[in-house]
């Protein structure tokens, strides 16, 4: 049994065994608050509607009890207007909780990122090292288990004394024992490298058109990728930008609140900003991931005006995109495009764009988008570092 709701959401009857009433509701609430871009009030309205439809609660544990638990556990907080009650001890409104609005806390933001990672990359296990190997041995900081002869300049802490003493015994004997430089062996190490990634997310109006919510999966992918990198590859960097009529960076903590605007698609502005961000990175390995569902349809002219054309592929705009792809190629920045559309003329544009950059392109629906991005992240990491 399923229920159609506003904004194209579709929910099915959910049964979670061995969960407390709070845990059952919290699982649903996390999904709702992601769909509503961090609007707690709207998410709770939907939860009440689902409760009426599917009897999620009973007299022993109500939605109001759930809200109080969310506050007590630090997942949501109540914010008051400047001129309204402040909620201090003994102030009016303290007994009833006041009339402030509810908002997400940093604790819940982190939970949402972790949940996105579990949903999209469920089989991934955290790695203790969390770094990228160059494939080149020498003076580094990760042991390989292999040994080699001592070379001038090797750190003394990397000398393996057991193997070195064994060599000394073989070379000089026990009766006239001595340890020379030729006896020393060093446990080989590998250099660790870093990867700098910019993730571009299209927030043009088409991301919610045609009865399909495309922005929420893109948002979940960004949250999952952010959590993956910060936990498994902490030496890497991830920057996220959004592009519509213009492009601007957003902090990771703001991902749950990401919304689509009434925008065209200024792909050039997004690429310009991405390359500017990567130029400031010291890492050798750099890449751009771009999630988009539409054709480039907007440019910002030098005088500040916008040049827009939503009809077909505008040659002027498209040529600017190709030029940006070539510029990124000269900077050794590969661009991987995840195209959430399968229109033949758009696929042709992406093919030409990818050829200009010598990057990669995936023509995909929303299903499997996260897995594709993770696999490409891993493959790019290995290829770029070895290359």
N, C-alpha and C positions, 0 to 999 in steps of 0.2 A: 504494500500500500504506500502511496506517495502523495505528497501535497505540493501543488504549485503555489508559489508565493510571489510577491513583488520582486522587481529587479531580475527576474529570470532565475531566482534561486529554486532549487528542487531538493527536497529533503525526503529521506526514506525513514521508515520506522527503525529506530536504533535500539539494539539490545546489547548491553555490555555486562557480561557475567562477572560476578565477584567484584563489583564496584560499590563503593559507598554512594549514597544519594548525592553528595557533593561532587565526587569524582565523575559520576555519570553526567551531571549537569555541566561540570567544568569542561569536559571534552566537547560538548556541543557548543558551549559559550565561546570557546577559543575559535571555533570555526566561524561562528556568527560575527565575532568582533573583528576577525580578519576580513570578512566580506563587507562589513560596514566601515572599513577603514578607520578602526579605532573608536567609533562612535558607540560608547558603552550603553547609552540610553536606548539607541535604536536596536542594539543587539539584545538587550533585555526585553524590549517590546516583542521581538521575534521569538525569544525564548518563552515568553508568556503565551504567544499564539501556538507555539509547538506544544506547550504544556496542555493547552485546551484540547488540542487535536489528539495527542498521544498519551495523555495522563502521565507525564514524566514525574510528577510529585504527588504527595498525599498529605493528609492532615498532619502527619508527624514531621514532615520536612517540606516546606513550601518554597516558592521562589523568593519570598522575602527573607527566609532563613538563609537561602543560598547567597543573596546579596550581602547580608551581614557577614557571612563567612568569607566572601571575596574581600570585603574590607578588612576583616580581622587577619586574614592571611597576607595582606599587603599586595593584592593583585589590582585593586581599584582604590581610588581615593575620591573624596568629595571636595570639590572646589567651589568657593563662594565668590559672588560678585564683590567688587571693592567696597560698594556701599552696603552690602548685605552682611549677615552675621558671619563672624569669623570662626565660630565653632570652638572658642576657647572655653576653658573650664568655668562653669557658672554663667555663661552667656546665654542669652535667649536663643533657642533653637538647638541647644546642646542635647536636650532630652529627646528630641524627635529626629535629630540628625540634620536639622536645618533644611534649607531649600536649595542647596547648591547642586551643581551638575557633577556627574560621575565621570571620571577619566581613568585611563590606563596608567599604571605605574611602570617604572623601569623594570621591575621584577617580572611583570607580565609580558613586557616587550621581549625580554630574554626567553621566557617560556614559549612565546609564539615562534621565535627563531628556532629553538630546539625542536619544537613540534614539526615545523616545516622540514627541518633536516630529517627527522624520523620518518615523516611521510614520504619524502622524495628519495632519500638515500638511506632507507631503512637498514640495509645490509652493511653499511659502512661502520667500521670499528675505529675508535680513536687510536691514533698512533702516538707512541711516546715521543718519538723524535720529531715528527711533524715538519720535516724539511725536505728540500729537493736535492738530489744527488746529481753531480755533474757527470759522473762516469769517469772522471779523471782522478787518478791517484796521486798522492804527493803529500805535502804538508797540509793537513786539514784537521777536522775535529770529530770525525765519525770513524770508528774502527771497522775494518773490513774482515778481520780474522786472518789476513794474509801477512807475511813477513817479507822484508827486503833488507839489503845491506844498509848500514848507517851511511848517511851523506852529511857533509859539512853543512851546518845550519839546522839540522834536525833538532827538535826539542828533546831535552834529556828525559822528559816525562814519557816520551813515546818509545824509549828504549825498553825492549823486553829482556829483563835480566835473566830469566830462566833460560831462554834460548841463547842468549849471549854467553852465559856460563857454560852451557853445553858445548857451544862452538869452541870455547877456550880449552875445555878438557880434551876435545877431539884434536885440536890443532897443536896443543903444547904438552898434553899429558898431565897426569896428576902429580908426578914427582917434581916437575919443574913448572908448576902452575903459574900462568900469567894471563892477563886480560889486555889485549891490544885493540886498537880501533878496528882492525880487520875482523875481529870476533863479534863486534856489535851488530845486532840486528834490531830493526825498528818495526813495530807493528804498523802496518800500512793504514792509512786513513784516506777518506774521501772528502773533498771540498763540499760544502753545502752551498747551495745557490738559492736565490729567492726569485719569486715570480710576482710581478705587479700586473694586476688585472683591473680593467675598467669595465663595468657592466652598464650598458646603455638600455634604458627601458622606454619604449614608446608610450606616451600617455595622451596621444591624440584621441579625438572623440570616437574614432572607429574601433577602439579597444573595448567598447561596450555596445557597439551597434549590432544589428542583425540578430538580436536575441541571444547573444553569447557573451558571457563575462570573460574577457581575456585578460583583464588587468589583475584579477586575483591570482590566477596561476603564475603570472609573471612576478607578482609581488612575493608569492610563496617561494619561488625559485631564488629570488634575490635574498630572502631571509635565510633560506637553507644554505646557499653558497656562502653567505657572510658567516654563518655559524660554523660551517665546515672549515673555512679558512682560519678563523680565529681559534678553533680548537685543535684542528689536525695540522695545519700549516701556519703556525703563529708568526713565522718570519716573513710570510708573504703579505702583500697588501691588496686590499680590495676597495676600490672607489666606485660609487654608484652615482649615475646621473640620469636624469629624465629629460626627454625632449618632446616638445610640442611645437608651438610657434618659435620658441627659443629653447635653450638648454641650460640646465643648472644642476649643480651637485646636491645630493641630499645625504645626510648622515644615516648610518645604518639604523640608529634608534628610531628614525622616522619612517621606516619601511611599512610598519603596520598601518600608517595613516595615509599611504599613497593613494591618490585619487586621479581619475581621468578628468581632463579639462576640455573645454570647447575649442580644441586646438586643431590646427593642421599639423603636418609632419615635416619638421625642419631637420632632416637627417644630417645636413651639412653642419649645422650648429652643434649637434651632438658629437659628431666626429671631431670637429675643431676643439671642443672642450675636452674630449677624451684624450686627444694627443697633447694638449697643453698640460693636462694632469700627469700624463706619463712622462713628459719631458722633465718634470721635476723629480722623478724617481731615479735613484742611483742604481737600481737593479738593472742588470743586463737583459733579463728576460721580461718582455712586456707583451701584453695582448689586449684586445678589445673583444668583448662579447656584445652583440646587439640583438635585442629582442624587439621585433616589430611585426605589425600585421598589415601595414599599408605602404603605399608608394610615397616617395618624397613629394611633397606638394607645396613647400614653402621655403622661402629664403629671406634673410634679412639683408636689405640693401645698405650700401655705405652711408646713405643719408638717414638711416634709421627706419625707413618705411619697409613694409613687408611686400614681397612679391609672392602671390599665391595663385595656384592653378590646380584645382582638384579634378580636372577633366583629363583622363588619360595620363600618359607620361610626358611631362613638359621637358623638351629637349634642353632648355637652358638649365633647369634644376638638375636634371639627370647628369649632364656633363660636369656640373660642379661636384656631384657625388663621386663620379669617377675620378675626378682630379684629387679629391680628398683620399680616395682609396690608394691612388698612386703615391701620394705624399706619405701616407702611413707605411707603404711598402718601402720607400726610401729610408724611412726611420727604423726599418726592421720590426715593425709592429703589425703582426697578423691580425686580421679582423675575421671573426667567425660570426656569421649572420644566422639567426634562428627566425625563419620566416613563417609566421603563423597565418599563412594564406597560400592558396594553390592556384591563383589566377595565372594563366599561361603568360600574359604579358608582364606580370610582376615577377614571375620566376625567371623570365628572360632578363629583366633588369638586374636581379640578384646575381644571375650567372655572369653578366658583364662586369658588375661591381666586384664580384669575387675574383674574376680573372685579372682585373686591374690591380688588385691588392695581392694576388696569389694567396688568398686566404681560403676559407671554407664556408660552405653554406649548408644549412639543413632546412628542408621544406617540411614542416611538421604542423600537426594540429596541436591541441593543448595537452593531449595525453602523451606522456613520456617526455615532455619538454625538460623536466628536471633531470631525468636520467641522462638525456642527451648532453645537457650542459655539463653535468659532472664528468661524464666519460670524456668529453672533449677537453675539459680542464685538465684532467689527468694526462691525456695523450699529448696535449700541447706542452705541458710541463716537462714530460720526458723528452719529447722531440726537441724542444727549444734548448733544453739544458745540454743534451748530447750534441746538438749542432753547434 
